[in-house]
Amino acid sequence: MSDGSKKNGWFGKLFGKKQESSVNTVASDTSDTISKVDGLIWQLNKAFESNNEEMAQKILIYGLSNEELNEEEKERLLFPVIHHKQFSFYPSIHLFIRLFPDTLSTCVGAYVDFLLRTGREDEAAEIARDYVHRVHRAGLLAVEQSEAGQLNARQVEAFTLTLGASTMPYITLGARSYAERVMLLGKKLKGLEMSRSYFDKQIEMIREELKDAKNSEVNAMWEEFFSSGKNADRVSQACLALKLESLAVRFELQAKQVQVGAAIPFEKEFFMAVYKNEQGDAVLM
């Protein structure tokens, strides 16, 4: 979570240096007869409908920096951004994620999709894996038949998107069997029935691609890496060549685990995220 100076710096860089006057303008315009957040949402919708970017900027600055608004209220403020597909304002979703690093908001899915569409695959995969980790940690996923999944329809959509996004770099790198395992895991999770067709299509595509001899050869190299930690140098070089720096860190940690005889089972590893400990070292948790 960023501190106040970084937060203000982000606002200043994105929207200019009008935060104080913007707060006063929006606050004075908000009706006393409705809640503050409802008033902001109403104004934000109107701003987008009239292409008034300046007013939209003021509202987002005021709302996201307002300490009186809680996570749910600030999340609601992002819905008009997504509904109106105001992509130039999507960095506000990133700020929301930084303000609430444990969030389960479905807005994360929209932001991951935005990153993928703008070619930022590594960042998308990292944020997606963090979201998958949080959903799993919150106990909202069910693998055993006796358990009941607790995701609502919007969460299922966001989780499916982030699950898919987290595997895309693996396919790019040629680790198709790993991506297939993720899709098969998705089919096992209760509550994701509405996403079964997506998982089936991805599995079919992966298996078709593995019929190619070159793809199969590269895939075999990755499978050896995951099982024994071999080919670590090739893995690192491949990641750096494709600017997948975050994934390179993850693979380095996995290789170390395997090499000391402490390989992490796939169904546990997939739900783990990379964090920094108190010493500043990257760890899988």
C-alpha positions in Angstrom: 0.0 0.0 0.0 1.4 3.4 -1.0 1.9 6.2 1.4 0.3 9.6 1.2 3.1 11.3 -0.8 3.0 8.6 -3.4 -0.7 8.7 -3.6 -0.7 12.5 -4.2 2.1 12.1 -6.7 0.1 9.6 -8.7 -2.9 12.0 -8.8 -0.7 14.9 -9.7 1.0 13.0 -12.5 -2.3 11.6 -13.9 -4.7 14.5 -13.5 -2.5 17.6 -12.9 -2.2 19.7 -9.8 -5.8 20.7 -9.1 -6.6 18.4 -6.2 -7.6 20.9 -3.6 -9.8 23.1 -5.8 -11.3 19.9 -7.4 -12.4 18.6 -3.9 -14.1 21.9 -3.1 -15.9 22.0 -6.5 -17.2 18.4 -6.3 -18.1 18.7 -2.6 -20.1 21.8 -3.1 -22.0 20.3 -6.1 -23.0 17.1 -4.2 -26.6 17.2 -3.0 -27.3 16.9 0.7 -30.4 14.8 0.0 -28.4 11.7 -1.2 -25.3 10.0 0.1 -22.0 11.5 -0.8 -20.9 8.5 -2.9 -24.2 8.3 -4.8 -23.9 12.0 -5.6 -20.3 11.4 -6.9 -21.5 8.4 -9.0 -24.3 10.5 -10.5 -22.0 13.3 -11.4 -19.4 10.9 -12.8 -21.9 9.3 -15.1 -23.0 12.7 -16.2 -19.4 13.8 -16.8 -18.7 10.7 -19.0 -22.0 11.1 -20.9 -21.1 14.7 -21.7 -17.4 13.9 -22.4 -16.4 16.3 -19.6 -13.1 14.7 -18.8 -12.0 17.5 -16.5 -15.0 17.0 -14.2 -14.6 13.3 -14.3 -11.0 13.8 -13.2 -12.0 16.0 -10.3 -14.6 13.5 -9.1 -12.2 10.6 -9.2 -9.5 12.6 -7.4 -11.9 13.6 -4.7 -13.5 10.3 -4.2 -10.5 8.0 -4.2 -8.5 10.4 -2.0 -11.4 10.9 0.5 -10.6 9.1 3.7 -14.3 9.2 4.7 -15.2 6.7 2.0 -14.6 3.0 2.6 -13.5 0.3 0.2 -17.0 -0.6 -1.0 -17.8 3.1 -1.7 -14.6 3.7 -3.6 -15.2 0.5 -5.5 -18.7 1.8 -6.5 -17.0 4.9 -7.8 -15.1 2.8 -10.3 -18.2 1.2 -11.8 -19.0 4.2 -14.1 -15.3 4.1 -15.4 -15.8 0.5 -16.4 -19.4 0.9 -17.6 -18.5 3.7 -19.9 -15.2 2.1 -21.0 -13.2 5.1 -20.1 -9.9 3.4 -20.6 -7.8 6.6 -20.0 -9.2 6.5 -16.4 -8.3 2.9 -15.7 -5.2 3.8 -13.8 -7.7 4.8 -11.1 -8.5 1.1 -10.7 -4.8 0.4 -10.2 -4.7 3.1 -7.5 -7.7 1.4 -5.8 -5.9 -1.9 -5.8 -2.9 -0.2 -4.2 -5.1 1.4 -1.6 -6.8 -1.9 -0.8 -4.2 -4.7 -1.5 -6.4 -7.4 0.0 -9.4 -6.4 -2.2 -11.7 -9.0 -3.8 -13.3 -6.4 -6.0 -14.3 -7.6 -9.4 -12.8 -4.3 -10.7 -9.5 -6.2 -10.6 -10.8 -8.3 -13.5 -11.6 -5.3 -15.6 -8.1 -3.8 -14.9 -6.4 -7.1 -15.8 -8.3 -7.2 -19.1 -7.3 -3.6 -19.8 -3.6 -4.6 -19.2 -3.8 -7.5 -21.6 -5.4 -5.4 -24.3 -2.6 -2.9 -24.0 0.1 -5.5 -24.2 1.2 -5.5 -20.6 1.1 -9.3 -20.1 3.6 -9.6 -17.3 1.8 -7.0 -15.1 -1.6 -8.5 -16.0 -0.4 -11.9 -15.0 1.1 -10.7 -11.7 -2.1 -8.8 -10.6 -4.2 -11.7 -11.8 -2.2 -14.3 -9.7 -2.4 -12.0 -6.7 -6.2 -11.9 -7.1 -6.5 -15.6 -7.5 -4.4 -16.0 -4.3 -6.6 -13.6 -2.4 -9.8 -15.3 -3.5 -8.4 -18.7 -2.5 -7.1 -17.4 0.8 -10.5 -16.0 1.6 -12.0 -19.5 1.3 -14.3 -18.6 -1.6 -13.1 -21.5 -3.7 -14.2 -25.1 -3.3 -12.3 -28.1 -4.7 -13.8 -30.9 -2.7 -17.3 -32.1 -3.7 -18.5 -31.6 -0.1 -17.7 -27.9 -0.2 -19.8 -25.2 -1.7 -18.3 -22.4 -3.8 -19.1 -18.9 -2.5 -18.5 -16.7 -5.6 -21.3 -14.7 -7.0 -21.8 -14.4 -10.8 -19.7 -11.2 -11.1 -16.9 -12.7 -9.0 -17.0 -15.9 -11.1 -16.5 -13.8 -14.2 -13.6 -11.8 -12.7 -12.0 -14.9 -11.3 -12.2 -16.8 -14.6 -10.7 -13.8 -16.4 -7.8 -13.5 -13.9 -7.3 -17.3 -13.9 -7.0 -17.1 -17.7 -4.7 -14.1 -17.6 -2.4 -15.7 -15.1 -1.7 -18.5 -17.6 -1.2 -16.5 -20.8 2.5 -15.9 -20.2 3.0 -19.6 -19.8 1.4 -20.2 -23.2 3.6 -17.4 -24.7 6.7 -19.1 -23.2 5.6 -22.5 -24.5 4.7 -24.1 -21.1 1.4 -25.3 -22.5 1.0 -28.3 -20.2 1.1 -26.0 -17.2 -1.6 -23.9 -18.7 -3.7 -27.0 -19.4 -3.4 -28.0 -15.7 -4.7 -24.6 -14.7 -7.7 -25.1 -17.0 -8.4 -28.6 -15.7 -8.2 -27.2 -12.1 -10.7 -24.5 -13.1 -13.1 -27.3 -14.1 -12.7 -28.9 -10.7 -13.6 -25.8 -8.8 -17.2 -25.7 -7.6 -19.1 -22.5 -8.4 -17.3 -22.0 -11.7 -19.8 -24.1 -13.8 -20.7 -21.1 -15.9 -17.1 -21.0 -17.0 -16.8 -24.6 -18.1 -17.1 -23.9 -21.8 -14.2 -21.4 -21.5 -12.0 -24.0 -19.8 -13.0 -26.7 -22.4 -12.1 -24.4 -25.3 -8.7 -23.5 -23.8 -7.9 -27.1 -23.1 -8.9 -28.1 -26.7 -6.7 -25.2 -28.1 -3.7 -26.2 -26.0 -3.9 -29.9 -26.9 -4.2 -28.9 -30.6 -1.1 -26.7 -30.3 0.9 -29.5 -28.6 0.5 -31.6 -31.7 3.1 -29.4 -33.3 6.5 -31.0 -32.9 8.3 -27.7 -32.0 5.6 -26.7 -29.5 5.9 -30.2 -28.0 9.7 -30.0 -27.7 9.5 -26.6 -25.9 6.8 -27.8 -23.7 8.9 -30.9 -22.7 11.7 -28.5 -21.6 9.2 -26.7 -19.3 7.9 -29.9 -17.9 11.4 -30.9 -17.0 12.0 -27.5 -15.4 8.8 -27.9 -13.2 9.7 -31.4 -12.1 13.4 -31.1 -11.6 14.5 -27.5 -11.7 16.6 -28.2 -14.8 16.9 -25.6 -17.6 16.7 -22.8 -15.2 19.0 -20.6 -17.2 17.0 -21.1 -20.4 13.8 -20.3 -18.5 15.3 -17.1 -17.1 16.6 -16.0 -20.5 13.2 -16.7 -22.1 11.4 -14.6 -19.5 13.8 -11.7 -19.8 13.6 -11.8 -23.6 9.9 -11.4 -23.5 10.0 -8.9 -20.6 8.3 -11.2 -18.2 10.3 -10.0 -15.2 7.7 -10.9 -12.5 7.3 -14.4 -13.8 11.1 -14.8 -13.9 11.2 -14.2 -10.2 8.5 -16.8 -9.6 10.3 -19.4 -11.6 13.5 -18.7 -9.8 11.8 -19.3 -6.5 10.2 -22.5 -7.8 13.5 -23.8 -9.1 15.1 -23.3 -5.7 12.3 -25.2 -4.0 12.7 -28.2 -6.4 16.4 -28.2 -6.1 16.3 -28.6 -2.3 13.8 -31.4 -2.6 10.8 -29.3 -1.5 8.8 -29.1 -4.7 5.4 -27.5 -4.2 2.5 -29.5 -5.6 0.8 -27.8 -8.5 -2.6 -27.3 -6.9 -0.9 -25.5 -4.0 1.7 -23.6 -6.1 -0.9 -22.2 -8.4 -2.7 -20.4 -5.6 0.5 -18.9 -4.2 1.6 -15.4 -4.9 5.1 -13.7 -4.7 5.6 -11.3 -1.8 8.5 -9.6 -0.3 9.4 -10.5 3.3 10.6 -8.1 6.0 14.1 -8.5 4.7 13.0 -7.5 1.2 13.5 -10.9 -0.3 10.9 -12.4 -2.7 9.1 -15.4 -1.3 6.2 -17.7 -2.5 3.3 -17.6 -0.1 
